[in-house]
Amino acid sequence: MHESNIIRAEGVVIAVLKERLYRVELANGHQFLAFVTARRAAAGDRYEVGQRVMAELSPLDLSKGRLVGRLDASPR
């Protein structure tokens, strides 16, 4: 999918489901499953409940997304 079609949104992690799988909620109440890529996980990216994150979603399937970064400046 072309990058211009990707929806970027800010959300909050509401649940840690597995090692690289999280449930995220957007400001409008929409919840979706979000994953962390293997490269980011290998770099040590871990998220906790309550952390603000930036996610990318496909406009074709809003139930899944990818976490691309942390928005708050809290230490790991």
N, CA, C and O atoms as a Maestro MAE file, in Angstrom:
{
 s_m_m2io_version
 :::
 2.0.0
}

f_m_ct {
 s_m_title
 :::
 protein
 m_atom[304] {
  # First column is atom index #
  i_m_mmod_type
  r_m_x_coord
  r_m_y_coord
  r_m_z_coord
  i_m_residue_number
  s_m_chain_name
  s_m_pdb_residue_name
  s_m_pdb_atom_name
  i_m_atomic_number
  :::
  1 25 0.850 -1.173 0.000 1 A "MET " " N  " 7
  2 3 0.000 0.000 0.000 1 A "MET " " CA " 6
  3 2 0.898 1.239 0.000 1 A "MET " " C  " 6
  4 15 1.935 1.268 0.663 1 A "MET " " O  " 8
  5 25 0.503 2.217 -0.721 2 A "HIS " " N  " 7
  6 3 1.281 3.437 -0.842 2 A "HIS " " CA " 6
  7 2 1.237 4.215 0.465 2 A "HIS " " C  " 6
  8 15 0.217 4.221 1.154 2 A "HIS " " O  " 8
  9 25 2.337 4.869 0.805 3 A "GLU " " N  " 7
  10 3 2.426 5.593 2.074 3 A "GLU " " CA " 6
  11 2 1.388 6.685 2.232 3 A "GLU " " C  " 6
  12 15 0.991 6.991 3.357 3 A "GLU " " O  " 8
  13 25 0.938 7.276 1.147 4 A "SER " " N  " 7
  14 3 -0.040 8.359 1.263 4 A "SER " " CA " 6
  15 2 -1.405 7.844 1.719 4 A "SER " " C  " 6
  16 15 -2.244 8.632 2.158 4 A "SER " " O  " 8
  17 25 -1.636 6.549 1.622 5 A "ASN " " N  " 7
  18 3 -2.905 5.971 2.048 5 A "ASN " " CA " 6
  19 2 -2.936 5.612 3.527 5 A "ASN " " C  " 6
  20 15 -4.000 5.289 4.057 5 A "ASN " " O  " 8
  21 25 -1.813 5.660 4.190 6 A "ILE " " N  " 7
  22 3 -1.731 5.251 5.590 6 A "ILE " " CA " 6
  23 2 -2.324 6.337 6.486 6 A "ILE " " C  " 6
  24 15 -2.078 7.527 6.288 6 A "ILE " " O  " 8
  25 25 -3.101 5.909 7.466 7 A "ILE " " N  " 7
  26 3 -3.675 6.824 8.458 7 A "ILE " " CA " 6
  27 2 -2.781 6.801 9.691 7 A "ILE " " C  " 6
  28 15 -2.571 5.746 10.289 7 A "ILE " " O  " 8
  29 25 -2.261 7.948 10.067 8 A "ARG " " N  " 7
  30 3 -1.458 8.058 11.295 8 A "ARG " " CA " 6
  31 2 -2.331 8.660 12.371 8 A "ARG " " C  " 6
  32 15 -3.016 9.656 12.137 8 A "ARG " " O  " 8
  33 25 -2.312 8.059 13.558 9 A "ALA " " N  " 7
  34 3 -3.169 8.531 14.639 9 A "ALA " " CA " 6
  35 2 -2.477 8.345 15.978 9 A "ALA " " C  " 6
  36 15 -1.663 7.439 16.160 9 A "ALA " " O  " 8
  37 25 -2.820 9.220 16.909 10 A "GLU " " N  " 7
  38 3 -2.317 9.113 18.273 10 A "GLU " " CA " 6
  39 2 -3.299 8.297 19.094 10 A "GLU " " C  " 6
  40 15 -4.514 8.419 18.933 10 A "GLU " " O  " 8
  41 25 -2.764 7.465 19.974 11 A "GLY " " N  " 7
  42 3 -3.618 6.649 20.821 11 A "GLY " " CA " 6
  43 2 -2.949 6.356 22.147 11 A "GLY " " C  " 6
  44 15 -1.845 6.825 22.425 11 A "GLY " " O  " 8
  45 25 -3.644 5.565 22.965 12 A "VAL " " N  " 7
  46 3 -3.141 5.167 24.277 12 A "VAL " " CA " 6
  47 2 -3.199 3.648 24.362 12 A "VAL " " C  " 6
  48 15 -4.207 3.042 23.998 12 A "VAL " " O  " 8
  49 25 -2.124 3.034 24.839 13 A "VAL " " N  " 7
  50 3 -2.105 1.585 25.030 13 A "VAL " " CA " 6
  51 2 -3.023 1.263 26.206 13 A "VAL " " C  " 6
  52 15 -2.836 1.782 27.306 13 A "VAL " " O  " 8
  53 25 -4.017 0.403 25.969 14 A "ILE " " N  " 7
  54 3 -4.936 0.040 27.056 14 A "ILE " " CA " 6
  55 2 -4.734 -1.387 27.526 14 A "ILE " " C  " 6
  56 15 -5.231 -1.757 28.590 14 A "ILE " " O  " 8
  57 25 -4.007 -2.213 26.749 15 A "ALA " " N  " 7
  58 3 -3.731 -3.587 27.173 15 A "ALA " " CA " 6
  59 2 -2.506 -4.119 26.449 15 A "ALA " " C  " 6
  60 15 -2.285 -3.834 25.272 15 A "ALA " " O  " 8
  61 25 -1.713 -4.901 27.180 16 A "VAL " " N  " 7
  62 3 -0.586 -5.619 26.594 16 A "VAL " " CA " 6
  63 2 -1.047 -7.062 26.462 16 A "VAL " " C  " 6
  64 15 -1.296 -7.725 27.468 16 A "VAL " " O  " 8
  65 25 -1.163 -7.561 25.225 17 A "LEU " " N  " 7
  66 3 -1.718 -8.885 24.995 17 A "LEU " " CA " 6
  67 2 -0.646 -9.958 24.897 17 A "LEU " " C  " 6
  68 15 -0.778 -11.016 25.512 17 A "LEU " " O  " 8
  69 25 0.395 -9.712 24.148 18 A "LYS " " N  " 7
  70 3 1.518 -10.633 24.006 18 A "LYS " " CA " 6
  71 2 2.783 -9.799 23.944 18 A "LYS " " C  " 6
  72 15 2.760 -8.590 24.174 18 A "LYS " " O  " 8
  73 25 3.882 -10.456 23.631 19 A "GLU " " N  " 7
  74 3 5.164 -9.761 23.608 19 A "GLU " " CA " 6
  75 2 5.170 -8.572 22.657 19 A "GLU " " C  " 6
  76 15 5.715 -7.524 23.002 19 A "GLU " " O  " 8
  77 25 4.582 -8.704 21.470 20 A "ARG " " N  " 7
  78 3 4.595 -7.622 20.484 20 A "ARG " " CA " 6
  79 2 3.202 -7.200 20.057 20 A "ARG " " C  " 6
  80 15 3.053 -6.567 19.012 20 A "ARG " " O  " 8
  81 25 2.171 -7.534 20.836 21 A "LEU " " N  " 7
  82 3 0.794 -7.241 20.457 21 A "LEU " " CA " 6
  83 2 0.109 -6.435 21.556 21 A "LEU " " C  " 6
  84 15 0.162 -6.797 22.732 21 A "LEU " " O  " 8
  85 25 -0.535 -5.342 21.161 22 A "TYR " " N  " 7
  86 3 -1.145 -4.417 22.113 22 A "TYR " " CA " 6
  87 2 -2.552 -4.048 21.654 22 A "TYR " " C  " 6
  88 15 -2.868 -4.148 20.468 22 A "TYR " " O  " 8
  89 25 -3.391 -3.626 22.586 23 A "ARG " " N  " 7
  90 3 -4.685 -3.046 22.249 23 A "ARG " " CA " 6
  91 2 -4.552 -1.549 22.505 23 A "ARG " " C  " 6
  92 15 -4.121 -1.122 23.577 23 A "ARG " " O  " 8
  93 25 -4.932 -0.757 21.496 24 A "VAL " " N  " 7
  94 3 -4.769 0.690 21.544 24 A "VAL " " CA " 6
  95 2 -6.136 1.342 21.366 24 A "VAL " " C  " 6
  96 15 -6.978 0.848 20.616 24 A "VAL " " O  " 8
  97 25 -6.345 2.454 22.063 25 A "GLU " " N  " 7
  98 3 -7.582 3.208 21.928 25 A "GLU " " CA " 6
  99 2 -7.264 4.618 21.456 25 A "GLU " " C  " 6
  100 15 -6.375 5.281 21.991 25 A "GLU " " O  " 8
  101 25 -7.999 5.064 20.450 26 A "LEU " " N  " 7
  102 3 -7.852 6.420 19.945 26 A "LEU " " CA " 6
  103 2 -8.721 7.377 20.754 26 A "LEU " " C  " 6
  104 15 -9.543 6.939 21.558 26 A "LEU " " O  " 8
  105 25 -8.546 8.663 20.550 27 A "ALA " " N  " 7
  106 3 -9.295 9.679 21.293 27 A "ALA " " CA " 6
  107 2 -10.802 9.584 21.042 27 A "ALA " " C  " 6
  108 15 -11.595 9.956 21.906 27 A "ALA " " O  " 8
  109 25 -11.203 9.091 19.870 28 A "ASN " " N  " 7
  110 3 -12.627 8.990 19.558 28 A "ASN " " CA " 6
  111 2 -13.258 7.701 20.083 28 A "ASN " " C  " 6
  112 15 -14.439 7.451 19.843 28 A "ASN " " O  " 8
  113 25 -12.481 6.876 20.800 29 A "GLY " " N  " 7
  114 3 -13.005 5.653 21.398 29 A "GLY " " CA " 6
  115 2 -12.772 4.403 20.574 29 A "GLY " " C  " 6
  116 15 -13.039 3.301 21.054 29 A "GLY " " O  " 8
  117 25 -12.284 4.537 19.353 30 A "HIS " " N  " 7
  118 3 -12.025 3.378 18.501 30 A "HIS " " CA " 6
  119 2 -10.857 2.577 19.060 30 A "HIS " " C  " 6
  120 15 -9.808 3.137 19.380 30 A "HIS " " O  " 8
  121 25 -11.045 1.249 19.178 31 A "GLN " " N  " 7
  122 3 -9.986 0.369 19.660 31 A "GLN " " CA " 6
  123 2 -9.544 -0.551 18.531 31 A "GLN " " C  " 6
  124 15 -10.346 -0.940 17.682 31 A "GLN " " O  " 8
  125 25 -8.249 -0.897 18.529 32 A "PHE " " N  " 7
  126 3 -7.713 -1.806 17.519 32 A "PHE " " CA " 6
  127 2 -6.503 -2.533 18.065 32 A "PHE " " C  " 6
  128 15 -5.906 -2.116 19.058 32 A "PHE " " O  " 8
  129 25 -6.143 -3.633 17.402 33 A "LEU " " N  " 7
  130 3 -4.945 -4.383 17.759 33 A "LEU " " CA " 6
  131 2 -3.762 -3.767 17.046 33 A "LEU " " C  " 6
  132 15 -3.834 -3.464 15.854 33 A "LEU " " O  " 8
  133 25 -2.681 -3.582 17.769 34 A "ALA " " N  " 7
  134 3 -1.486 -2.978 17.180 34 A "ALA " " CA " 6
  135 2 -0.284 -3.866 17.484 34 A "ALA " " C  " 6
  136 15 -0.175 -4.442 18.566 34 A "ALA " " O  " 8
  137 25 0.601 -3.962 16.522 35 A "PHE " " N  " 7
  138 3 1.796 -4.763 16.710 35 A "PHE " " CA " 6
  139 2 3.035 -3.898 16.574 35 A "PHE " " C  " 6
  140 15 2.989 -2.794 16.032 35 A "PHE " " O  " 8
  141 25 4.133 -4.417 17.073 36 A "VAL " " N  " 7
  142 3 5.434 -3.774 16.935 36 A "VAL " " CA " 6
  143 2 6.237 -4.636 15.978 36 A "VAL " " C  " 6
  144 15 6.260 -5.857 16.128 36 A "VAL " " O  " 8
  145 25 6.892 -4.035 15.005 37 A "THR " " N  " 7
  146 3 7.682 -4.802 14.047 37 A "THR " " CA " 6
  147 2 8.844 -5.497 14.761 37 A "THR " " C  " 6
  148 15 9.273 -5.074 15.834 37 A "THR " " O  " 8
  149 25 9.339 -6.560 14.150 38 A "ALA " " N  " 7
  150 3 10.431 -7.333 14.743 38 A "ALA " " CA " 6
  151 2 11.680 -6.480 14.924 38 A "ALA " " C  " 6
  152 15 12.406 -6.635 15.905 38 A "ALA " " O  " 8
  153 25 11.928 -5.584 13.983 39 A "ARG " " N  " 7
  154 3 13.112 -4.727 14.070 39 A "ARG " " CA " 6
  155 2 13.017 -3.791 15.280 39 A "ARG " " C  " 6
  156 15 13.994 -3.610 16.007 39 A "ARG " " O  " 8
  157 25 11.832 -3.197 15.494 40 A "ARG " " N  " 7
  158 3 11.659 -2.294 16.644 40 A "ARG " " CA " 6
  159 2 11.679 -3.081 17.952 40 A "ARG " " C  " 6
  160 15 12.192 -2.590 18.958 40 A "ARG " " O  " 8
  161 25 11.133 -4.285 17.950 41 A "ALA " " N  " 7
  162 3 11.150 -5.117 19.154 41 A "ALA " " CA " 6
  163 2 12.579 -5.521 19.502 41 A "ALA " " C  " 6
  164 15 12.953 -5.538 20.675 41 A "ALA " " O  " 8
  165 25 13.371 -5.842 18.497 42 A "ALA " " N  " 7
  166 3 14.774 -6.202 18.723 42 A "ALA " " CA " 6
  167 2 15.563 -5.009 19.254 42 A "ALA " " C  " 6
  168 15 16.546 -5.181 19.974 42 A "ALA " " O  " 8
  169 25 15.131 -3.803 18.898 43 A "ALA " " N  " 7
  170 3 15.803 -2.590 19.379 43 A "ALA " " CA " 6
  171 2 15.390 -2.261 20.816 43 A "ALA " " C  " 6
  172 15 15.930 -1.336 21.423 43 A "ALA " " O  " 8
  173 25 14.440 -3.013 21.352 44 A "GLY " " N  " 7
  174 3 14.066 -2.818 22.746 44 A "GLY " " CA " 6
  175 2 12.814 -1.992 22.957 44 A "GLY " " C  " 6
  176 15 12.542 -1.578 24.085 44 A "GLY " " O  " 8
  177 25 12.042 -1.737 21.912 45 A "ASP " " N  " 7
  178 3 10.804 -0.973 22.075 45 A "ASP " " CA " 6
  179 2 9.766 -1.807 22.812 45 A "ASP " " C  " 6
  180 15 9.309 -2.835 22.313 45 A "ASP " " O  " 8
  181 25 9.404 -1.356 23.990 46 A "ARG " " N  " 7
  182 3 8.362 -1.991 24.789 46 A "ARG " " CA " 6
  183 2 7.404 -0.899 25.221 46 A "ARG " " C  " 6
  184 15 7.820 0.224 25.509 46 A "ARG " " O  " 8
  185 25 6.138 -1.223 25.266 47 A "TYR " " N  " 7
  186 3 5.120 -0.252 25.632 47 A "TYR " " CA " 6
  187 2 4.375 -0.760 26.852 47 A "TYR " " C  " 6
  188 15 4.240 -1.968 27.049 47 A "TYR " " O  " 8
  189 25 3.893 0.160 27.664 48 A "GLU " " N  " 7
  190 3 3.152 -0.177 28.876 48 A "GLU " " CA " 6
  191 2 1.766 0.430 28.802 48 A "GLU " " C  " 6
  192 15 1.519 1.356 28.029 48 A "GLU " " O  " 8
  193 25 0.870 -0.097 29.608 49 A "VAL " " N  " 7
  194 3 -0.501 0.420 29.662 49 A "VAL " " CA " 6
  195 2 -0.448 1.889 30.074 49 A "VAL " " C  " 6
  196 15 0.247 2.253 31.023 49 A "VAL " " O  " 8
  197 25 -1.182 2.720 29.359 50 A "GLY " " N  " 7
  198 3 -1.242 4.141 29.648 50 A "GLY " " CA " 6
  199 2 -0.304 5.000 28.828 50 A "GLY " " C  " 6
  200 15 -0.415 6.226 28.858 50 A "GLY " " O  " 8
  201 25 0.625 4.388 28.090 51 A "GLN " " N  " 7
  202 3 1.554 5.176 27.281 51 A "GLN " " CA " 6
  203 2 0.865 5.706 26.030 51 A "GLN " " C  " 6
  204 15 0.069 5.008 25.402 51 A "GLN " " O  " 8
  205 25 1.181 6.946 25.678 52 A "ARG " " N  " 7
  206 3 0.680 7.543 24.444 52 A "ARG " " CA " 6
  207 2 1.597 7.112 23.310 52 A "ARG " " C  " 6
  208 15 2.820 7.168 23.439 52 A "ARG " " O  " 8
  209 25 1.004 6.681 22.194 53 A "VAL " " N  " 7
  210 3 1.772 6.159 21.071 53 A "VAL " " CA " 6
  211 2 1.257 6.728 19.754 53 A "VAL " " C  " 6
  212 15 0.140 7.240 19.676 53 A "VAL " " O  " 8
  213 25 2.086 6.629 18.728 54 A "MET " " N  " 7
  214 3 1.691 6.961 17.369 54 A "MET " " CA " 6
  215 2 1.522 5.631 16.630 54 A "MET " " C  " 6
  216 15 2.379 4.751 16.707 54 A "MET " " O  " 8
  217 25 0.401 5.501 15.914 55 A "ALA " " N  " 7
  218 3 0.105 4.262 15.198 55 A "ALA " " CA " 6
  219 2 -0.208 4.566 13.746 55 A "ALA " " C  " 6
  220 15 -0.639 5.665 13.399 55 A "ALA " " O  " 8
  221 25 0.018 3.571 12.907 56 A "GLU " " N  " 7
  222 3 -0.342 3.655 11.498 56 A "GLU " " CA " 6
  223 2 -1.402 2.602 11.221 56 A "GLU " " C  " 6
  224 15 -1.250 1.441 11.602 56 A "GLU " " O  " 8
  225 25 -2.489 3.016 10.548 57 A "LEU " " N  " 7
  226 3 -3.583 2.113 10.204 57 A "LEU " " CA " 6
  227 2 -3.819 2.157 8.704 57 A "LEU " " C  " 6
  228 15 -3.594 3.181 8.059 57 A "LEU " " O  " 8
  229 25 -4.270 1.051 8.159 58 A "SER " " N  " 7
  230 3 -4.670 1.005 6.761 58 A "SER " " CA " 6
  231 2 -6.118 1.465 6.656 58 A "SER " " C  " 6
  232 15 -6.934 1.073 7.490 58 A "SER " " O  " 8
  233 25 -6.464 2.271 5.676 59 A "PRO " " N  " 7
  234 3 -7.859 2.689 5.538 59 A "PRO " " CA " 6
  235 2 -8.779 1.539 5.161 59 A "PRO " " C  " 6
  236 15 -9.998 1.663 5.282 59 A "PRO " " O  " 8
  237 25 -8.223 0.424 4.707 60 A "LEU " " N  " 7
  238 3 -9.027 -0.731 4.325 60 A "LEU " " CA " 6
  239 2 -9.398 -1.612 5.513 60 A "LEU " " C  " 6
  240 15 -10.414 -2.306 5.468 60 A "LEU " " O  " 8
  241 25 -8.584 -1.596 6.587 61 A "ASP " " N  " 7
  242 3 -8.843 -2.425 7.758 61 A "ASP " " CA " 6
  243 2 -8.456 -1.640 9.010 61 A "ASP " " C  " 6
  244 15 -7.285 -1.602 9.388 61 A "ASP " " O  " 8
  245 25 -9.431 -1.024 9.640 62 A "LEU " " N  " 7
  246 3 -9.168 -0.190 10.818 62 A "LEU " " CA " 6
  247 2 -9.104 -0.985 12.109 62 A "LEU " " C  " 6
  248 15 -9.023 -0.394 13.186 62 A "LEU " " O  " 8
  249 25 -9.137 -2.316 12.030 63 A "SER " " N  " 7
  250 3 -9.092 -3.131 13.246 63 A "SER " " CA " 6
  251 2 -7.666 -3.527 13.614 63 A "SER " " C  " 6
  252 15 -7.441 -4.080 14.691 63 A "SER " " O  " 8
  253 25 -6.691 -3.251 12.731 64 A "LYS " " N  " 7
  254 3 -5.295 -3.607 12.986 64 A "LYS " " CA " 6
  255 2 -4.398 -2.441 12.613 64 A "LYS " " C  " 6
  256 15 -4.707 -1.659 11.714 64 A "LYS " " O  " 8
  257 25 -3.278 -2.340 13.323 65 A "GLY " " N  " 7
  258 3 -2.349 -1.263 13.031 65 A "GLY " " CA " 6
  259 2 -0.948 -1.597 13.488 65 A "GLY " " C  " 6
  260 15 -0.690 -2.674 14.026 65 A "GLY " " O  " 8
  261 25 -0.044 -0.653 13.263 66 A "ARG " " N  " 7
  262 3 1.357 -0.829 13.618 66 A "ARG " " CA " 6
  263 2 1.780 0.336 14.494 66 A "ARG " " C  " 6
  264 15 1.503 1.491 14.172 66 A "ARG " " O  " 8
  265 25 2.450 0.038 15.602 67 A "LEU " " N  " 7
  266 3 2.973 1.097 16.464 67 A "LEU " " CA " 6
  267 2 4.294 1.582 15.886 67 A "LEU " " C  " 6
  268 15 5.190 0.788 15.601 67 A "LEU " " O  " 8
  269 25 4.403 2.895 15.719 68 A "VAL " " N  " 7
  270 3 5.611 3.444 15.110 68 A "VAL " " CA " 6
  271 2 6.397 4.340 16.055 68 A "VAL " " C  " 6
  272 15 7.505 4.759 15.720 68 A "VAL " " O  " 8
  273 25 5.859 4.640 17.213 69 A "GLY " " N  " 7
  274 3 6.619 5.468 18.137 69 A "GLY " " CA " 6
  275 2 5.871 5.818 19.396 69 A "GLY " " C  " 6
  276 15 4.657 5.647 19.505 69 A "GLY " " O  " 8
  277 25 6.629 6.308 20.334 70 A "ARG " " N  " 7
  278 3 6.125 6.717 21.638 70 A "ARG " " CA " 6
  279 2 5.989 8.229 21.620 70 A "ARG " " C  " 6
  280 15 6.858 8.918 21.086 70 A "ARG " " O  " 8
  281 25 4.914 8.760 22.192 71 A "LEU " " N  " 7
  282 3 4.703 10.207 22.181 71 A "LEU " " CA " 6
  283 2 5.122 10.890 23.487 71 A "LEU " " C  " 6
  284 15 5.542 12.046 23.468 71 A "LEU " " O  " 8
  285 25 5.015 10.208 24.583 72 A "ASP " " N  " 7
  286 3 5.415 10.842 25.842 72 A "ASP " " CA " 6
  287 2 6.910 10.626 26.050 72 A "ASP " " C  " 6
  288 15 7.496 9.674 25.534 72 A "ASP " " O  " 8
  289 25 7.491 11.501 26.789 73 A "ALA " " N  " 7
  290 3 8.938 11.477 26.986 73 A "ALA " " CA " 6
  291 2 9.344 10.665 28.210 73 A "ALA " " C  " 6
  292 15 10.441 10.852 28.735 73 A "ALA " " O  " 8
  293 25 8.480 9.768 28.671 74 A "SER " " N  " 7
  294 3 8.818 8.980 29.855 74 A "SER " " CA " 6
  295 2 9.895 7.954 29.511 74 A "SER " " C  " 6
  296 15 9.912 7.421 28.401 74 A "SER " " O  " 8
  297 25 10.785 7.678 30.445 75 A "PRO " " N  " 7
  298 3 11.846 6.702 30.180 75 A "PRO " " CA " 6
  299 2 11.288 5.291 30.119 75 A "PRO " " C  " 6
  300 15 10.206 5.022 30.642 75 A "PRO " " O  " 8
  301 25 12.021 4.396 29.485 76 A "ARG " " N  " 7
  302 3 11.576 2.995 29.364 76 A "ARG " " CA " 6
  303 2 11.637 2.277 30.667 76 A "ARG " " C  " 6
  304 15 11.298 1.095 30.738 76 A "ARG " " O  " 8
  :::
 }
 m_bond[303] {
  # First column is bond index #
  i_m_from
  i_m_to
  i_m_order
  :::
  1 1 2 1
  2 2 3 1
  3 3 4 2
  4 3 5 1
  5 5 6 1
  6 6 7 1
  7 7 8 2
  8 7 9 1
  9 9 10 1
  10 10 11 1
  11 11 12 2
  12 11 13 1
  13 13 14 1
  14 14 15 1
  15 15 16 2
  16 15 17 1
  17 17 18 1
  18 18 19 1
  19 19 20 2
  20 19 21 1
  21 21 22 1
  22 22 23 1
  23 23 24 2
  24 23 25 1
  25 25 26 1
  26 26 27 1
  27 27 28 2
  28 27 29 1
  29 29 30 1
  30 30 31 1
  31 31 32 2
  32 31 33 1
  33 33 34 1
  34 34 35 1
  35 35 36 2
  36 35 37 1
  37 37 38 1
  38 38 39 1
  39 39 40 2
  40 39 41 1
  41 41 42 1
  42 42 43 1
  43 43 44 2
  44 43 45 1
  45 45 46 1
  46 46 47 1
  47 47 48 2
  48 47 49 1
  49 49 50 1
  50 50 51 1
  51 51 52 2
  52 51 53 1
  53 53 54 1
  54 54 55 1
  55 55 56 2
  56 55 57 1
  57 57 58 1
  58 58 59 1
  59 59 60 2
  60 59 61 1
  61 61 62 1
  62 62 63 1
  63 63 64 2
  64 63 65 1
  65 65 66 1
  66 66 67 1
  67 67 68 2
  68 67 69 1
  69 69 70 1
  70 70 71 1
  71 71 72 2
  72 71 73 1
  73 73 74 1
  74 74 75 1
  75 75 76 2
  76 75 77 1
  77 77 78 1
  78 78 79 1
  79 79 80 2
  80 79 81 1
  81 81 82 1
  82 82 83 1
  83 83 84 2
  84 83 85 1
  85 85 86 1
  86 86 87 1
  87 87 88 2
  88 87 89 1
  89 89 90 1
  90 90 91 1
  91 91 92 2
  92 91 93 1
  93 93 94 1
  94 94 95 1
  95 95 96 2
  96 95 97 1
  97 97 98 1
  98 98 99 1
  99 99 100 2
  100 99 101 1
  101 101 102 1
  102 102 103 1
  103 103 104 2
  104 103 105 1
  105 105 106 1
  106 106 107 1
  107 107 108 2
  108 107 109 1
  109 109 110 1
  110 110 111 1
  111 111 112 2
  112 111 113 1
  113 113 114 1
  114 114 115 1
  115 115 116 2
  116 115 117 1
  117 117 118 1
  118 118 119 1
  119 119 120 2
  120 119 121 1
  121 121 122 1
  122 122 123 1
  123 123 124 2
  124 123 125 1
  125 125 126 1
  126 126 127 1
  127 127 128 2
  128 127 129 1
  129 129 130 1
  130 130 131 1
  131 131 132 2
  132 131 133 1
  133 133 134 1
  134 134 135 1
  135 135 136 2
  136 135 137 1
  137 137 138 1
  138 138 139 1
  139 139 140 2
  140 139 141 1
  141 141 142 1
  142 142 143 1
  143 143 144 2
  144 143 145 1
  145 145 146 1
  146 146 147 1
  147 147 148 2
  148 147 149 1
  149 149 150 1
  150 150 151 1
  151 151 152 2
  152 151 153 1
  153 153 154 1
  154 154 155 1
  155 155 156 2
  156 155 157 1
  157 157 158 1
  158 158 159 1
  159 159 160 2
  160 159 161 1
  161 161 162 1
  162 162 163 1
  163 163 164 2
  164 163 165 1
  165 165 166 1
  166 166 167 1
  167 167 168 2
  168 167 169 1
  169 169 170 1
  170 170 171 1
  171 171 172 2
  172 171 173 1
  173 173 174 1
  174 174 175 1
  175 175 176 2
  176 175 177 1
  177 177 178 1
  178 178 179 1
  179 179 180 2
  180 179 181 1
  181 181 182 1
  182 182 183 1
  183 183 184 2
  184 183 185 1
  185 185 186 1
  186 186 187 1
  187 187 188 2
  188 187 189 1
  189 189 190 1
  190 190 191 1
  191 191 192 2
  192 191 193 1
  193 193 194 1
  194 194 195 1
  195 195 196 2
  196 195 197 1
  197 197 198 1
  198 198 199 1
  199 199 200 2
  200 199 201 1
  201 201 202 1
  202 202 203 1
  203 203 204 2
  204 203 205 1
  205 205 206 1
  206 206 207 1
  207 207 208 2
  208 207 209 1
  209 209 210 1
  210 210 211 1
  211 211 212 2
  212 211 213 1
  213 213 214 1
  214 214 215 1
  215 215 216 2
  216 215 217 1
  217 217 218 1
  218 218 219 1
  219 219 220 2
  220 219 221 1
  221 221 222 1
  222 222 223 1
  223 223 224 2
  224 223 225 1
  225 225 226 1
  226 226 227 1
  227 227 228 2
  228 227 229 1
  229 229 230 1
  230 230 231 1
  231 231 232 2
  232 231 233 1
  233 233 234 1
  234 234 235 1
  235 235 236 2
  236 235 237 1
  237 237 238 1
  238 238 239 1
  239 239 240 2
  240 239 241 1
  241 241 242 1
  242 242 243 1
  243 243 244 2
  244 243 245 1
  245 245 246 1
  246 246 247 1
  247 247 248 2
  248 247 249 1
  249 249 250 1
  250 250 251 1
  251 251 252 2
  252 251 253 1
  253 253 254 1
  254 254 255 1
  255 255 256 2
  256 255 257 1
  257 257 258 1
  258 258 259 1
  259 259 260 2
  260 259 261 1
  261 261 262 1
  262 262 263 1
  263 263 264 2
  264 263 265 1
  265 265 266 1
  266 266 267 1
  267 267 268 2
  268 267 269 1
  269 269 270 1
  270 270 271 1
  271 271 272 2
  272 271 273 1
  273 273 274 1
  274 274 275 1
  275 275 276 2
  276 275 277 1
  277 277 278 1
  278 278 279 1
  279 279 280 2
  280 279 281 1
  281 281 282 1
  282 282 283 1
  283 283 284 2
  284 283 285 1
  285 285 286 1
  286 286 287 1
  287 287 288 2
  288 287 289 1
  289 289 290 1
  290 290 291 1
  291 291 292 2
  292 291 293 1
  293 293 294 1
  294 294 295 1
  295 295 296 2
  296 295 297 1
  297 297 298 1
  298 298 299 1
  299 299 300 2
  300 299 301 1
  301 301 302 1
  302 302 303 1
  303 303 304 2
  :::
 }
}
